[in-house]
Amino acid sequence: MVQNVKEVGPNRYREHFGRHYEDFKVGDIYEHRPGRTITETDNTWFTLLTMNTHPMHFDKEYAEKSEFGRCIVCSPFTVALMVGMSVTDVSQKAIANLGWTDIKLTHPLYAGDTLTCESEVLDKRESKSRPGAGIVTVKTTGFNQDGKMVCTFNRSMLIARRGHSIEDQVGY
């Protein structure tokens, strides 16, 4: 995590997070912390808020009869948590998300599991249409508390160059 502190007044400081395009290096890996322990309530709310009616996510009696023997965490919730956990390191200075590809759910998560993740910089290139930005692609990998890989995906973002982010322009 890149963290800068800017003095905004006498004895007053403001934290700044995130990386500009220039700060990314292909091959670097960012470990996103803290982890997040998933609760049954988290899973049920996300599932019902997104209108996912599959009982594997919220019906204990149904899930007990499955191969998993209990409710599993809704997979879009896993992806959403991993994206959120990675923001400070990879997309705090993003202008736009350009897409996610190759999402793989390799092991189920359950209520009570703690999710951690990391992102590896796969590629970066200057934007042809936006001179104040570049495109960065990362592979984000999630793990449970036992180190078992639970999910991977690639994500591409349009990232501001130094001097071109909203923070740089308005002093946020």
Buried (B, 14 or more C-beta within 10 A) or exposed (E): EBEEEEEEEEEEEEEBBBBBBEBBEEEEEBEBEEBBEBEBEBBBBBBEEEEBEEBBBBBEEEBEEEEEEEBBBBBBBBBEBBBEBBEBBBBBBBBEEEEEEEBEBEEBBBBEBBBBBBBBBBEBEEBEEBEBBBBBBBBBBBBBEEEEEBBBBBBBBBBBBEEBBEBBEEEE
